[in-house]
Amino acid sequence: MYPKIINVATKEGLVLIVNFDNDITKKIKVLDMWDEERFNMLKDESFFRTVKVDAGG
């Protein structure tokens, strides 16, 4: 079974800090993913900052 996301926060430079239910925290640099077209909408920082964890984690 995969760990569930319990919290996510945004940081300057389009970075996500993701906390999992197994006490692991990951730092994800979204800029590194911009090569992929599906992440293009995240270039809008105001949209990026609306990130939230859905009910399923």
C-alpha distance matrix in Angstrom:
0.0 3.8 6.6 9.1 12.6 15.1 18.3 19.9 23.5 26.0 28.3 31.5 31.4 28.6 25.8 22.6 21.3 17.7 16.3 12.6 11.7 11.3 15.0 14.8 17.3 17.8 21.2 21.3 24.8 25.0 28.4 26.8 25.3 28.6 29.3 27.0 28.9 26.0 26.0 29.8 29.8 28.3 31.7 33.0 32.4 33.1 30.3 28.0 28.5 27.4 23.7 21.6 18.1 17.8 16.8 13.2 12.6
3.8 0.0 3.8 6.5 9.5 12.5 15.2 16.5 20.0 22.3 24.6 27.8 27.6 24.8 22.0 18.9 17.7 14.1 13.1 9.7 9.7 9.6 12.8 12.1 14.0 14.3 17.5 17.5 21.0 21.3 24.7 23.3 21.8 25.1 26.1 23.9 25.9 23.0 22.7 26.5 26.5 24.8 28.1 29.5 28.8 29.6 26.9 24.4 25.0 24.1 20.3 18.5 15.2 15.4 15.1 11.6 10.2
6.6 3.8 0.0 3.8 6.7 9.2 12.0 13.7 17.3 19.9 22.2 25.5 25.8 23.2 20.2 16.8 15.0 11.3 9.7 6.1 6.0 6.3 9.4 9.0 11.1 12.1 15.5 16.1 19.8 20.4 24.0 22.9 21.8 25.1 26.6 24.7 26.6 23.7 22.8 26.5 26.2 24.0 27.3 28.4 27.2 27.9 25.6 22.9 23.0 22.3 18.5 16.4 13.2 14.0 13.7 10.9 8.5
9.1 6.5 3.8 0.0 3.8 6.2 9.3 11.3 15.0 17.9 20.6 24.1 24.6 21.8 19.1 15.4 13.9 10.1 8.5 5.5 5.5 7.9 10.2 10.3 11.4 12.4 15.4 15.8 19.4 19.6 23.3 22.8 21.5 24.4 26.3 24.2 25.7 22.5 21.5 25.0 24.2 22.2 25.6 26.3 25.0 25.3 22.9 20.6 20.4 19.2 15.6 13.1 9.7 10.4 10.1 7.6 4.9
12.6 9.5 6.7 3.8 0.0 3.8 5.8 7.5 11.3 14.2 17.0 20.5 21.2 18.4 15.8 12.0 10.5 6.8 5.8 4.4 6.3 9.1 10.0 9.6 9.4 10.3 12.7 13.2 16.7 16.9 20.7 20.6 19.5 22.2 24.5 22.7 24.0 20.9 19.4 22.7 21.6 19.3 22.6 23.1 21.6 21.8 19.7 17.2 16.8 15.9 12.3 10.0 6.9 8.9 9.7 8.3 4.6
15.1 12.5 9.2 6.2 3.8 0.0 3.8 7.1 10.6 14.1 16.9 20.6 22.0 19.5 16.9 13.1 11.0 7.8 5.8 5.4 6.0 9.5 9.6 10.4 10.1 11.9 14.2 15.3 18.6 19.0 22.7 23.1 22.3 24.7 27.3 25.7 26.8 23.6 21.9 24.9 23.4 20.9 24.1 24.1 22.2 22.0 20.3 18.0 16.8 15.8 12.6 9.7 7.0 9.2 9.5 9.4 6.1
18.3 15.2 12.0 9.3 5.8 3.8 0.0 3.8 6.9 10.5 13.3 17.0 18.7 16.3 13.8 10.2 8.2 6.0 5.1 7.1 8.9 11.9 11.0 11.0 9.4 10.8 12.2 13.3 16.3 16.7 20.3 21.2 20.6 22.8 25.7 24.4 25.4 22.5 20.3 22.9 21.3 18.5 21.4 21.3 19.0 18.8 17.5 15.1 13.5 12.9 10.0 7.7 6.4 9.8 11.2 11.8 8.5
19.9 16.5 13.7 11.3 7.5 7.1 3.8 0.0 3.8 7.0 10.0 13.7 15.1 12.6 10.3 6.7 5.6 4.5 6.2 9.0 11.8 14.3 13.1 12.1 9.5 9.6 9.9 10.5 13.0 13.2 16.7 17.9 17.5 19.4 22.5 21.4 22.4 19.7 17.1 19.6 18.0 15.0 17.7 17.7 15.4 15.6 14.4 11.6 10.3 10.3 7.3 6.4 6.6 10.4 12.9 13.4 10.1
23.5 20.0 17.3 15.0 11.3 10.6 6.9 3.8 0.0 3.8 6.7 10.3 12.3 10.4 8.4 5.7 5.2 6.7 8.8 12.2 15.0 17.2 15.4 14.2 10.9 10.7 9.8 10.5 12.2 12.6 15.5 17.4 17.5 18.9 22.3 21.8 22.7 20.4 17.3 19.2 17.5 14.2 16.3 16.0 13.1 13.4 13.1 10.2 8.2 9.4 7.5 7.9 9.6 13.3 16.0 17.0 13.8
26.0 22.3 19.9 17.9 14.2 14.1 10.5 7.0 3.8 0.0 3.8 6.9 8.8 6.9 5.7 4.7 6.3 8.9 11.8 15.1 18.3 20.2 18.4 16.6 13.1 11.9 9.7 9.6 10.1 10.2 12.7 15.1 15.4 16.4 20.0 19.8 20.7 18.9 15.4 16.8 15.3 11.7 13.2 13.0 9.9 10.8 11.0 7.8 6.1 8.7 7.6 9.7 12.1 15.6 18.7 19.6 16.6
28.3 24.6 22.2 20.6 17.0 16.9 13.3 10.0 6.7 3.8 0.0 3.8 6.3 6.2 5.0 6.1 7.3 10.8 13.6 17.2 20.5 21.8 19.5 17.6 13.8 12.4 9.5 9.9 9.5 10.5 12.1 14.6 15.8 16.6 20.2 20.8 21.9 20.7 17.0 18.0 17.0 13.2 13.8 13.9 10.5 12.2 13.2 10.0 8.6 11.9 11.2 13.4 15.7 19.2 22.3 23.1 19.9
31.5 27.8 25.5 24.1 20.5 20.6 17.0 13.7 10.3 6.9 3.8 0.0 3.8 5.6 6.3 9.0 10.7 14.3 17.3 20.8 24.1 25.3 23.0 20.8 17.0 15.3 11.9 11.8 10.1 10.9 11.3 14.2 15.9 16.0 19.6 20.7 21.7 21.1 17.3 17.5 16.8 13.2 12.6 12.9 9.5 11.8 13.5 10.7 9.8 13.6 13.6 16.4 18.9 22.3 25.6 26.3 23.3
31.4 27.6 25.8 24.6 21.2 22.0 18.7 15.1 12.3 8.8 6.3 3.8 0.0 3.8 5.6 9.2 11.7 15.1 18.4 21.6 25.2 26.2 24.2 21.5 17.8 15.3 11.7 10.6 7.9 8.5 7.9 11.0 12.9 12.8 16.2 17.7 18.9 18.8 15.0 15.1 15.1 11.6 10.5 11.7 9.2 12.4 13.6 10.6 11.1 14.7 14.5 17.6 20.0 23.1 26.6 26.9 23.9
28.6 24.8 23.2 21.8 18.4 19.5 16.3 12.6 10.4 6.9 6.2 5.6 3.8 0.0 3.8 6.8 10.1 12.9 16.5 19.4 23.0 24.3 22.7 20.1 16.5 13.9 10.6 8.7 6.5 5.8 6.5 9.7 10.7 10.7 14.4 15.2 16.2 15.6 11.8 12.3 12.0 8.3 8.2 9.5 7.3 10.4 10.7 7.3 8.5 11.8 11.2 14.4 16.8 19.7 23.3 23.6 20.7
25.8 22.0 20.2 19.1 15.8 16.9 13.8 10.3 8.4 5.7 5.0 6.3 5.6 3.8 0.0 3.8 6.7 9.7 13.2 16.2 19.8 20.8 19.1 16.4 12.8 10.2 6.8 5.6 4.6 5.8 7.7 9.7 11.0 12.3 15.6 16.2 17.8 16.8 13.2 14.6 14.5 10.7 11.5 12.9 10.5 13.1 13.0 9.3 9.8 12.7 11.1 13.6 15.3 18.6 21.9 21.9 18.7
22.6 18.9 16.8 15.4 12.0 13.1 10.2 6.7 5.7 4.7 6.1 9.0 9.2 6.8 3.8 0.0 3.8 6.1 9.7 12.7 16.3 17.6 16.1 13.7 10.2 8.0 5.7 5.1 6.5 7.3 10.4 11.8 12.1 14.0 17.2 17.0 18.5 16.7 13.5 15.6 15.0 11.4 13.3 14.3 12.0 13.8 13.0 9.3 9.3 11.3 8.9 10.6 11.8 15.2 18.3 18.3 15.0
21.3 17.7 15.0 13.9 10.5 11.0 8.2 5.6 5.2 6.3 7.3 10.7 11.7 10.1 6.7 3.8 0.0 3.8 6.7 10.1 13.6 14.7 12.7 10.5 6.9 5.8 4.7 6.5 9.0 10.6 13.6 14.5 15.2 17.4 20.4 20.2 21.9 20.0 17.0 19.3 18.7 15.1 17.0 17.9 15.3 16.7 16.1 12.6 11.8 13.5 10.8 11.4 11.8 15.5 18.0 17.9 14.3
17.7 14.1 11.3 10.1 6.8 7.8 6.0 4.5 6.7 8.9 10.8 14.3 15.1 12.9 9.7 6.1 3.8 0.0 3.8 6.6 10.2 11.6 10.4 8.4 5.5 5.2 6.4 7.7 11.0 12.1 15.6 15.9 15.9 18.5 21.2 20.4 22.1 19.7 17.2 20.1 19.4 16.2 18.7 19.6 17.5 18.5 17.2 13.9 13.4 14.0 10.7 10.3 9.5 12.9 15.1 14.5 10.8
16.3 13.1 9.7 8.5 5.8 5.8 5.1 6.2 8.8 11.8 13.6 17.3 18.4 16.5 13.2 9.7 6.7 3.8 0.0 3.8 6.9 8.4 6.9 6.0 4.4 6.6 9.1 11.1 14.6 15.9 19.4 19.5 19.5 22.2 24.8 23.9 25.6 23.0 20.8 23.7 22.9 19.8 22.5 23.1 20.9 21.5 20.3 17.3 16.3 16.5 13.3 11.8 10.3 13.4 14.7 14.0 10.3
12.6 9.7 6.1 5.5 4.4 5.4 7.1 9.0 12.2 15.1 17.2 20.8 21.6 19.4 16.2 12.7 10.1 6.6 3.8 0.0 3.8 5.4 5.7 5.4 6.2 8.3 11.5 13.1 16.8 17.9 21.5 21.1 20.7 23.8 26.0 24.6 26.5 23.7 21.9 25.2 24.5 21.8 24.7 25.6 23.7 24.3 22.6 19.7 19.1 18.8 15.3 13.4 10.8 13.1 13.7 12.2 8.7
11.7 9.7 6.0 5.5 6.3 6.0 8.9 11.8 15.0 18.3 20.5 24.1 25.2 23.0 19.8 16.3 13.6 10.2 6.9 3.8 0.0 3.8 5.5 7.3 9.2 11.9 15.2 16.9 20.6 21.7 25.3 24.9 24.4 27.4 29.5 28.0 29.7 26.7 25.2 28.6 27.7 25.1 28.2 28.8 27.0 27.2 25.5 22.9 22.0 21.3 18.0 15.4 12.4 14.1 13.5 12.1 9.2
11.3 9.6 6.3 7.9 9.1 9.5 11.9 14.3 17.2 20.2 21.8 25.3 26.2 24.3 20.8 17.6 14.7 11.6 8.4 5.4 3.8 0.0 3.8 5.6 8.8 11.5 15.2 17.2 21.0 22.5 25.9 25.1 24.9 28.2 30.0 28.7 30.9 28.2 26.7 30.1 29.7 27.0 29.9 30.9 29.0 29.7 28.0 25.1 24.4 24.2 20.7 18.6 15.7 17.5 17.1 15.2 12.3
15.0 12.8 9.4 10.2 10.0 9.6 11.0 13.1 15.4 18.4 19.5 23.0 24.2 22.7 19.1 16.1 12.7 10.4 6.9 5.7 5.5 3.8 0.0 3.8 6.6 10.1 13.5 16.2 19.8 21.7 24.9 24.4 24.7 27.9 30.0 29.1 31.3 28.8 26.8 30.0 29.5 26.5 29.1 30.0 27.7 28.4 27.3 24.2 23.1 23.4 20.1 18.3 16.0 18.4 18.5 17.2 14.0
14.8 12.1 9.0 10.3 9.6 10.4 11.0 12.1 14.2 16.6 17.6 20.8 21.5 20.1 16.4 13.7 10.5 8.4 6.0 5.4 7.3 5.6 3.8 0.0 3.8 6.6 10.2 12.9 16.5 18.6 21.7 20.8 21.3 24.6 26.6 25.9 28.3 26.1 24.0 27.3 27.1 24.0 26.4 27.7 25.6 26.8 25.6 22.2 21.6 22.2 18.9 17.6 15.7 18.3 19.1 17.5 14.0
17.3 14.0 11.1 11.4 9.4 10.1 9.4 9.5 10.9 13.1 13.8 17.0 17.8 16.5 12.8 10.2 6.9 5.5 4.4 6.2 9.2 8.8 6.6 3.8 0.0 3.8 6.9 9.8 13.3 15.5 18.5 18.1 18.8 21.9 24.2 23.8 26.1 24.0 21.6 24.6 24.3 21.0 23.2 24.4 22.1 23.4 22.5 19.0 18.4 19.4 16.2 15.5 14.3 17.4 18.8 17.7 14.0
17.8 14.3 12.1 12.4 10.3 11.9 10.8 9.6 10.7 11.9 12.4 15.3 15.3 13.9 10.2 8.0 5.8 5.2 6.6 8.3 11.9 11.5 10.1 6.6 3.8 0.0 3.8 6.3 9.8 12.2 15.1 14.4 15.2 18.3 20.5 20.3 22.8 21.0 18.5 21.4 21.6 18.3 20.3 22.0 20.0 21.7 20.7 17.0 17.0 18.4 15.1 15.2 14.4 17.5 19.5 18.3 14.6
21.2 17.5 15.5 15.4 12.7 14.2 12.2 9.9 9.8 9.7 9.5 11.9 11.7 10.6 6.8 5.7 4.7 6.4 9.1 11.5 15.2 15.2 13.5 10.2 6.9 3.8 0.0 3.8 6.6 9.4 11.9 11.7 13.1 15.9 18.4 18.6 21.1 19.7 16.7 19.3 19.5 16.0 17.5 19.3 17.1 19.3 18.6 14.9 15.0 17.0 14.2 15.2 15.3 18.7 21.2 20.3 16.7
21.3 17.5 16.1 15.8 13.2 15.3 13.3 10.5 10.5 9.6 9.9 11.8 10.6 8.7 5.6 5.1 6.5 7.7 11.1 13.1 16.9 17.2 16.2 12.9 9.8 6.3 3.8 0.0 3.8 5.9 8.8 8.5 9.4 12.2 14.7 14.8 17.3 16.0 13.1 15.7 16.3 12.9 14.5 16.6 15.1 17.5 16.5 12.7 13.8 15.7 12.9 14.5 14.9 17.8 20.8 19.8 16.5
24.8 21.0 19.8 19.4 16.7 18.6 16.3 13.0 12.2 10.1 9.5 10.1 7.9 6.5 4.6 6.5 9.0 11.0 14.6 16.8 20.6 21.0 19.8 16.5 13.3 9.8 6.6 3.8 0.0 3.8 5.4 5.7 7.6 9.7 12.5 13.4 15.8 15.2 11.9 13.8 14.8 11.4 12.1 14.7 13.3 16.3 15.7 12.0 13.5 16.0 14.0 16.3 17.4 20.3 23.5 22.8 19.7
25.0 21.3 20.4 19.6 16.9 19.0 16.7 13.2 12.6 10.2 10.5 10.9 8.5 5.8 5.8 7.3 10.6 12.1 15.9 17.9 21.7 22.5 21.7 18.6 15.5 12.2 9.4 5.9 3.8 0.0 3.8 5.3 5.3 6.8 10.1 10.5 12.4 11.7 8.2 10.1 11.1 7.9 8.9 11.7 11.0 14.1 12.9 9.5 11.9 14.1 12.2 15.0 16.4 18.9 22.3 21.7 19.0
28.4 24.7 24.0 23.3 20.7 22.7 20.3 16.7 15.5 12.7 12.1 11.3 7.9 6.5 7.7 10.4 13.6 15.6 19.4 21.5 25.3 25.9 24.9 21.7 18.5 15.1 11.9 8.8 5.4 3.8 0.0 3.8 5.4 5.4 8.5 10.2 12.2 12.6 9.3 10.0 11.7 8.9 8.3 11.7 11.4 14.9 14.3 11.4 14.0 16.5 15.3 18.4 20.0 22.5 26.0 25.5 22.8
26.8 23.3 22.9 22.8 20.6 23.1 21.2 17.9 17.4 15.1 14.6 14.2 11.0 9.7 9.7 11.8 14.5 15.9 19.5 21.1 24.9 25.1 24.4 20.8 18.1 14.4 11.7 8.5 5.7 5.3 3.8 0.0 3.8 5.8 7.4 9.3 12.2 12.8 10.2 11.7 14.1 11.6 11.6 15.1 15.0 18.5 17.4 14.4 17.0 19.2 17.4 20.1 21.1 23.4 26.7 25.6 23.0
25.3 21.8 21.8 21.5 19.5 22.3 20.6 17.5 17.5 15.4 15.8 15.9 12.9 10.7 11.0 12.1 15.2 15.9 19.5 20.7 24.4 24.9 24.7 21.3 18.8 15.2 13.1 9.4 7.6 5.3 5.4 3.8 0.0 3.8 5.4 5.9 8.9 9.1 6.9 9.0 11.6 9.8 10.5 14.0 14.7 17.7 16.0 13.3 16.4 17.9 16.0 18.6 19.5 21.3 24.6 23.5 21.2
28.6 25.1 25.1 24.4 22.2 24.7 22.8 19.4 18.9 16.4 16.6 16.0 12.8 10.7 12.3 14.0 17.4 18.5 22.2 23.8 27.4 28.2 27.9 24.6 21.9 18.3 15.9 12.2 9.7 6.8 5.4 5.8 3.8 0.0 3.8 5.2 7.0 8.4 5.9 6.4 9.5 8.4 8.0 11.8 13.1 16.3 14.8 12.7 16.2 17.8 16.6 19.7 21.1 22.8 26.3 25.5 23.5
29.3 26.1 26.6 26.3 24.5 27.3 25.7 22.5 22.3 20.0 20.2 19.6 16.2 14.4 15.6 17.2 20.4 21.2 24.8 26.0 29.5 30.0 30.0 26.6 24.2 20.5 18.4 14.7 12.5 10.1 8.5 7.4 5.4 3.8 0.0 3.8 6.4 8.9 8.0 8.4 12.0 11.7 11.4 15.1 16.8 19.9 18.2 16.3 19.9 21.3 19.9 22.8 23.9 25.3 28.7 27.5 25.7
27.0 23.9 24.7 24.2 22.7 25.7 24.4 21.4 21.8 19.8 20.8 20.7 17.7 15.2 16.2 17.0 20.2 20.4 23.9 24.6 28.0 28.7 29.1 25.9 23.8 20.3 18.6 14.8 13.4 10.5 10.2 9.3 5.9 5.2 3.8 0.0 3.8 5.5 5.9 7.3 10.7 11.0 11.7 15.0 17.0 19.6 17.2 15.6 19.3 20.1 18.5 21.0 21.8 22.8 26.0 24.7 23.3
28.9 25.9 26.6 25.7 24.0 26.8 25.4 22.4 22.7 20.7 21.9 21.7 18.9 16.2 17.8 18.5 21.9 22.1 25.6 26.5 29.7 30.9 31.3 28.3 26.1 22.8 21.1 17.3 15.8 12.4 12.2 12.2 8.9 7.0 6.4 3.8 0.0 3.8 5.4 5.4 8.6 10.2 10.9 13.7 16.3 18.4 15.9 15.2 18.9 19.3 18.3 21.0 22.1 22.7 26.0 25.1 24.0
26.0 23.0 23.7 22.5 20.9 23.6 22.5 19.7 20.4 18.9 20.7 21.1 18.8 15.6 16.8 16.7 20.0 19.7 23.0 23.7 26.7 28.2 28.8 26.1 24.0 21.0 19.7 16.0 15.2 11.7 12.6 12.8 9.1 8.4 8.9 5.5 3.8 0.0 3.8 5.7 7.5 9.0 11.0 13.2 15.5 17.2 14.1 13.4 17.0 16.8 15.5 17.8 18.7 19.0 22.3 21.4 20.5
26.0 22.7 22.8 21.5 19.4 21.9 20.3 17.1 17.3 15.4 17.0 17.3 15.0 11.8 13.2 13.5 17.0 17.2 20.8 21.9 25.2 26.7 26.8 24.0 21.6 18.5 16.7 13.1 11.9 8.2 9.3 10.2 6.9 5.9 8.0 5.9 5.4 3.8 0.0 3.8 5.6 5.6 7.7 10.3 12.2 14.2 11.5 10.2 13.8 14.3 13.0 15.8 17.2 18.2 21.7 21.1 19.7
29.8 26.5 26.5 25.0 22.7 24.9 22.9 19.6 19.2 16.8 18.0 17.5 15.1 12.3 14.6 15.6 19.3 20.1 23.7 25.2 28.6 30.1 30.0 27.3 24.6 21.4 19.3 15.7 13.8 10.1 10.0 11.7 9.0 6.4 8.4 7.3 5.4 5.7 3.8 0.0 3.8 5.4 5.8 8.3 11.1 13.2 10.9 10.5 14.3 15.0 14.6 17.9 19.8 20.8 24.4 24.2 22.9
29.8 26.5 26.2 24.2 21.6 23.4 21.3 18.0 17.5 15.3 17.0 16.8 15.1 12.0 14.5 15.0 18.7 19.4 22.9 24.5 27.7 29.7 29.5 27.1 24.3 21.6 19.5 16.3 14.8 11.1 11.7 14.1 11.6 9.5 12.0 10.7 8.6 7.5 5.6 3.8 0.0 3.8 5.4 6.0 9.0 10.2 7.5 8.0 11.6 11.8 12.1 15.4 17.7 18.6 22.3 22.6 21.5
28.3 24.8 24.0 22.2 19.3 20.9 18.5 15.0 14.2 11.7 13.2 13.2 11.6 8.3 10.7 11.4 15.1 16.2 19.8 21.8 25.1 27.0 26.5 24.0 21.0 18.3 16.0 12.9 11.4 7.9 8.9 11.6 9.8 8.4 11.7 11.0 10.2 9.0 5.6 5.4 3.8 0.0 3.8 5.2 6.6 8.7 6.4 5.1 8.9 10.0 9.9 13.4 15.9 17.4 21.2 21.6 19.8
31.7 28.1 27.3 25.6 22.6 24.1 21.4 17.7 16.3 13.2 13.8 12.6 10.5 8.2 11.5 13.3 17.0 18.7 22.5 24.7 28.2 29.9 29.1 26.4 23.2 20.3 17.5 14.5 12.1 8.9 8.3 11.6 10.5 8.0 11.4 11.7 10.9 11.0 7.7 5.8 5.4 3.8 0.0 3.8 5.9 8.8 8.1 7.2 10.5 12.4 12.9 16.7 19.3 21.1 24.9 25.3 23.4
33.0 29.5 28.4 26.3 23.1 24.1 21.3 17.7 16.0 13.0 13.9 12.9 11.7 9.5 12.9 14.3 17.9 19.6 23.1 25.6 28.8 30.9 30.0 27.7 24.4 22.0 19.3 16.6 14.7 11.7 11.7 15.1 14.0 11.8 15.1 15.0 13.7 13.2 10.3 8.3 6.0 5.2 3.8 0.0 3.8 5.6 5.4 6.2 8.8 10.5 12.0 15.7 18.9 20.5 24.3 25.3 23.6
32.4 28.8 27.2 25.0 21.6 22.2 19.0 15.4 13.1 9.9 10.5 9.5 9.2 7.3 10.5 12.0 15.3 17.5 20.9 23.7 27.0 29.0 27.7 25.6 22.1 20.0 17.1 15.1 13.3 11.0 11.4 15.0 14.7 13.1 16.8 17.0 16.3 15.5 12.2 11.1 9.0 6.6 5.9 3.8 0.0 3.8 5.4 4.8 6.2 8.9 10.5 14.3 17.6 19.8 23.5 24.7 22.6
33.1 29.6 27.9 25.3 21.8 22.0 18.8 15.6 13.4 10.8 12.2 11.8 12.4 10.4 13.1 13.8 16.7 18.5 21.5 24.3 27.2 29.7 28.4 26.8 23.4 21.7 19.3 17.5 16.3 14.1 14.9 18.5 17.7 16.3 19.9 19.6 18.4 17.2 14.2 13.2 10.2 8.7 8.8 5.6 3.8 0.0 3.8 5.5 5.4 6.9 9.8 13.2 16.8 18.7 22.3 24.0 22.3
30.3 26.9 25.6 22.9 19.7 20.3 17.5 14.4 13.1 11.0 13.2 13.5 13.6 10.7 13.0 13.0 16.1 17.2 20.3 22.6 25.5 28.0 27.3 25.6 22.5 20.7 18.6 16.5 15.7 12.9 14.3 17.4 16.0 14.8 18.2 17.2 15.9 14.1 11.5 10.9 7.5 6.4 8.1 5.4 5.4 3.8 0.0 3.8 5.4 5.4 7.7 11.1 14.5 16.0 19.6 21.1 19.7
28.0 24.4 22.9 20.6 17.2 18.0 15.1 11.6 10.2 7.8 10.0 10.7 10.6 7.3 9.3 9.3 12.6 13.9 17.3 19.7 22.9 25.1 24.2 22.2 19.0 17.0 14.9 12.7 12.0 9.5 11.4 14.4 13.3 12.7 16.3 15.6 15.2 13.4 10.2 10.5 8.0 5.1 7.2 6.2 4.8 5.5 3.8 0.0 3.8 5.5 6.1 9.9 13.0 15.1 18.9 19.9 17.9
28.5 25.0 23.0 20.4 16.8 16.8 13.5 10.3 8.2 6.1 8.6 9.8 11.1 8.5 9.8 9.3 11.8 13.4 16.3 19.1 22.0 24.4 23.1 21.6 18.4 17.0 15.0 13.8 13.5 11.9 14.0 17.0 16.4 16.2 19.9 19.3 18.9 17.0 13.8 14.3 11.6 8.9 10.5 8.8 6.2 5.4 5.4 3.8 0.0 3.8 5.4 8.7 12.3 14.8 18.3 19.8 17.7
27.4 24.1 22.3 19.2 15.9 15.8 12.9 10.3 9.4 8.7 11.9 13.6 14.7 11.8 12.7 11.3 13.5 14.0 16.5 18.8 21.3 24.2 23.4 22.2 19.4 18.4 17.0 15.7 16.0 14.1 16.5 19.2 17.9 17.8 21.3 20.1 19.3 16.8 14.3 15.0 11.8 10.0 12.4 10.5 8.9 6.9 5.4 5.5 3.8 0.0 3.8 6.4 10.2 12.0 15.5 17.4 15.8
23.7 20.3 18.5 15.6 12.3 12.6 10.0 7.3 7.5 7.6 11.2 13.6 14.5 11.2 11.1 8.9 10.8 10.7 13.3 15.3 18.0 20.7 20.1 18.9 16.2 15.1 14.2 12.9 14.0 12.2 15.3 17.4 16.0 16.6 19.9 18.5 18.3 15.5 13.0 14.6 12.1 9.9 12.9 12.0 10.5 9.8 7.7 6.1 5.4 3.8 0.0 3.8 7.1 9.5 13.1 14.4 12.5
21.6 18.5 16.4 13.1 10.0 9.7 7.7 6.4 7.9 9.7 13.4 16.4 17.6 14.4 13.6 10.6 11.4 10.3 11.8 13.4 15.4 18.6 18.3 17.6 15.5 15.2 15.2 14.5 16.3 15.0 18.4 20.1 18.6 19.7 22.8 21.0 21.0 17.8 15.8 17.9 15.4 13.4 16.7 15.7 14.3 13.2 11.1 9.9 8.7 6.4 3.8 0.0 3.8 6.3 9.6 11.4 9.6
18.1 15.2 13.2 9.7 6.9 7.0 6.4 6.6 9.6 12.1 15.7 18.9 20.0 16.8 15.3 11.8 11.8 9.5 10.3 10.8 12.4 15.7 16.0 15.7 14.3 14.4 15.3 14.9 17.4 16.4 20.0 21.1 19.5 21.1 23.9 21.8 22.1 18.7 17.2 19.8 17.7 15.9 19.3 18.9 17.6 16.8 14.5 13.0 12.3 10.2 7.1 3.8 0.0 3.8 6.7 7.9 5.8
17.8 15.4 14.0 10.4 8.9 9.2 9.8 10.4 13.3 15.6 19.2 22.3 23.1 19.7 18.6 15.2 15.5 12.9 13.4 13.1 14.1 17.5 18.4 18.3 17.4 17.5 18.7 17.8 20.3 18.9 22.5 23.4 21.3 22.8 25.3 22.8 22.7 19.0 18.2 20.8 18.6 17.4 21.1 20.5 19.8 18.7 16.0 15.1 14.8 12.0 9.5 6.3 3.8 0.0 3.8 5.6 5.6
16.8 15.1 13.7 10.1 9.7 9.5 11.2 12.9 16.0 18.7 22.3 25.6 26.6 23.3 21.9 18.3 18.0 15.1 14.7 13.7 13.5 17.1 18.5 19.1 18.8 19.5 21.2 20.8 23.5 22.3 26.0 26.7 24.6 26.3 28.7 26.0 26.0 22.3 21.7 24.4 22.3 21.2 24.9 24.3 23.5 22.3 19.6 18.9 18.3 15.5 13.1 9.6 6.7 3.8 0.0 3.8 5.6
13.2 11.6 10.9 7.6 8.3 9.4 11.8 13.4 17.0 19.6 23.1 26.3 26.9 23.6 21.9 18.3 17.9 14.5 14.0 12.2 12.1 15.2 17.2 17.5 17.7 18.3 20.3 19.8 22.8 21.7 25.5 25.6 23.5 25.5 27.5 24.7 25.1 21.4 21.1 24.2 22.6 21.6 25.3 25.3 24.7 24.0 21.1 19.9 19.8 17.4 14.4 11.4 7.9 5.6 3.8 0.0 3.8
12.6 10.2 8.5 4.9 4.6 6.1 8.5 10.1 13.8 16.6 19.9 23.3 23.9 20.7 18.7 15.0 14.3 10.8 10.3 8.7 9.2 12.3 14.0 14.0 14.0 14.6 16.7 16.5 19.7 19.0 22.8 23.0 21.2 23.5 25.7 23.3 24.0 20.5 19.7 22.9 21.5 19.8 23.4 23.6 22.6 22.3 19.7 17.9 17.7 15.8 12.5 9.6 5.8 5.6 5.6 3.8 0.0
